[in-house]
Amino acid sequence: MSRLDSFIRRLQAQRDVLNWAMEAIGDKAGLVLEIGLGNGRTYDHLRSRLGPDRIYAFDRANNANPRSYPPADRLILGEFAETLPAFATTHREGAILAHSDAGLGDPEANARQIIMLANVLPSLLAPGGMLFSDQKMDHPALLPQPMPVPIPPDRYFMYIRT
């Protein structure tokens, strides 16, 4: 498969997963987290249905398209190992939905980041909160779930916070 075809499949999977997740949370109150703002495509997709007020976006730097910038008070910049735990201490209610697309190009750095995220993300989720990730996570508080929509295997992973 070409890199272009792989990219298209990844974006289709993101869209299908996020559409299902937004339908699943419906009008329930609660925070939504976008971990890995990137260029802002998935943030913009979430914002188009959920509005900007309940979504917090995290990244090392704001490299999003200007049309996809979160409000300043909803954008948290810095290293995830610092910003995510700090956010968890000030937002103890936890999120009902988190989307993590924060893979790195360097396989070794990516492996370290996945371990860190898997250890931090449970503290950011409310009990029963959903996590969708482009990376497989391993933590006792993250219960793996079957994908609710048909997507290629190992393209995305779903977890429920126990």
VMD Tcl script that draws the C-alpha trace (Angstrom):
set ca {
  {0.00 0.00 0.00}
  {1.33 3.44 -0.85}
  {1.88 6.06 1.82}
  {-0.91 8.13 0.24}
  {-3.37 5.23 0.47}
  {-2.29 4.60 4.07}
  {-2.80 8.30 4.93}
  {-6.27 8.30 3.39}
  {-7.24 5.16 5.32}
  {-5.97 6.74 8.55}
  {-8.03 9.87 8.00}
  {-11.13 7.84 7.13}
  {-10.64 5.80 10.30}
  {-10.25 8.97 12.39}
  {-13.41 10.47 10.94}
  {-15.46 7.31 11.40}
  {-14.24 6.78 14.97}
  {-14.80 10.42 15.95}
  {-18.27 10.47 14.38}
  {-19.23 7.38 16.36}
  {-17.74 8.81 19.58}
  {-19.56 12.14 19.23}
  {-22.82 10.31 18.63}
  {-22.14 8.08 21.65}
  {-21.59 10.98 24.05}
  {-24.54 12.89 22.61}
  {-25.55 15.74 24.91}
  {-23.76 14.34 27.97}
  {-21.88 16.97 29.92}
  {-18.14 16.54 30.19}
  {-14.79 17.52 28.83}
  {-13.36 16.39 25.51}
  {-9.60 16.22 25.00}
  {-7.66 16.40 21.75}
  {-4.13 15.20 22.52}
  {-1.92 16.06 19.61}
  {-3.46 19.11 17.91}
  {-1.16 18.84 14.90}
  {-2.62 20.83 12.03}
  {-6.04 20.91 13.72}
  {-8.08 18.69 11.40}
  {-9.52 16.39 14.07}
  {-9.94 19.28 16.52}
  {-11.92 21.15 13.87}
  {-14.06 18.07 13.26}
  {-14.83 17.73 16.98}
  {-15.49 21.47 17.30}
  {-17.91 21.45 14.35}
  {-20.23 19.10 16.27}
  {-19.45 19.75 19.93}
  {-18.58 23.45 19.94}
  {-15.29 24.89 21.22}
  {-16.20 25.38 24.89}
  {-15.76 21.83 26.14}
  {-12.74 20.79 24.08}
  {-9.17 21.19 25.32}
  {-6.35 20.68 22.83}
  {-2.78 19.75 23.77}
  {0.42 19.91 21.76}
  {4.05 20.90 22.06}
  {3.55 23.94 19.81}
  {0.65 25.40 17.88}
  {1.21 24.37 14.28}
  {-2.48 24.23 13.40}
  {-4.04 25.87 10.41}
  {-5.26 29.29 11.63}
  {-8.86 28.23 10.87}
  {-8.41 25.37 13.35}
  {-6.98 27.22 16.36}
  {-8.68 26.46 19.64}
  {-9.57 29.41 21.86}
  {-6.48 30.52 23.82}
  {-7.94 29.28 27.12}
  {-8.53 25.83 25.61}
  {-5.08 25.32 24.06}
  {-2.40 23.86 26.32}
  {1.10 23.93 24.91}
  {4.22 22.20 26.20}
  {5.60 18.74 26.76}
  {2.82 16.20 27.38}
  {4.69 14.75 30.37}
  {4.24 18.13 32.08}
  {1.01 19.58 30.70}
  {-1.21 16.49 30.95}
  {-0.55 15.71 34.65}
  {-0.94 19.40 35.53}
  {-4.28 19.49 33.70}
  {-5.43 16.36 35.53}
  {-4.85 17.99 38.90}
  {-6.98 21.03 38.01}
  {-9.73 19.16 36.13}
  {-10.51 16.29 38.47}
  {-13.92 15.60 36.90}
  {-12.15 13.94 33.99}
  {-13.07 13.81 30.34}
  {-15.83 11.75 28.81}
  {-13.90 11.53 25.55}
  {-10.22 11.78 24.66}
  {-8.67 11.44 21.24}
  {-4.92 10.86 21.16}
  {-3.06 11.18 17.88}
  {0.38 12.08 19.07}
  {2.68 9.64 17.33}
  {6.25 10.71 16.66}
  {8.42 9.95 13.66}
  {11.20 8.42 15.76}
  {10.26 4.85 16.80}
  {12.25 4.96 20.07}
  {10.85 8.35 21.11}
  {7.39 7.15 20.09}
  {7.70 4.04 22.29}
  {8.69 6.19 25.29}
  {5.83 8.60 24.65}
  {3.27 5.77 24.40}
  {4.34 4.46 27.82}
  {4.08 7.95 29.32}
  {0.66 8.60 27.73}
  {-0.68 5.22 28.84}
  {0.32 6.07 32.41}
  {-1.10 9.62 32.36}
  {-4.28 9.30 30.29}
  {-6.30 7.33 32.88}
  {-6.00 10.29 35.28}
  {-7.51 12.55 32.61}
  {-10.58 10.39 31.99}
  {-13.74 10.16 34.03}
  {-14.77 6.61 35.00}
  {-16.43 5.22 31.89}
  {-14.72 7.85 29.73}
  {-13.66 6.78 26.26}
  {-10.19 7.00 24.78}
  {-9.49 6.62 21.09}
  {-5.83 6.42 20.14}
  {-3.72 5.82 17.08}
  {-1.36 3.93 19.41}
  {-1.96 0.80 21.43}
  {-1.96 1.59 25.17}
  {-1.38 -0.72 28.10}
  {-2.64 0.28 31.56}
  {-4.83 -1.59 34.08}
  {-7.33 1.32 34.15}
  {-7.75 1.29 30.35}
  {-10.04 -1.51 29.29}
  {-9.58 -2.32 25.57}
  {-12.80 -2.33 23.57}
  {-13.69 -3.69 20.16}
  {-13.85 -0.99 17.54}
  {-17.43 0.23 17.19}
  {-17.04 0.95 13.47}
  {-15.41 -1.11 10.74}
  {-11.85 0.08 10.23}
  {-8.65 -1.77 9.31}
  {-7.18 -3.76 12.23}
  {-4.69 -1.92 14.46}
  {-5.47 1.40 12.78}
  {-7.11 2.80 15.93}
  {-7.67 1.56 19.45}
  {-10.57 2.16 21.83}
  {-10.44 2.03 25.62}
  {-12.88 2.67 28.44}
  {-11.58 4.06 31.74}
  {-12.46 1.57 34.51}
}
mol new
graphics top color blue
foreach p $ca { graphics top sphere $p radius 0.5 }
foreach p [lrange $ca 0 end-1] q [lrange $ca 1 end] { graphics top cylinder $p $q radius 0.2 }
display resetview
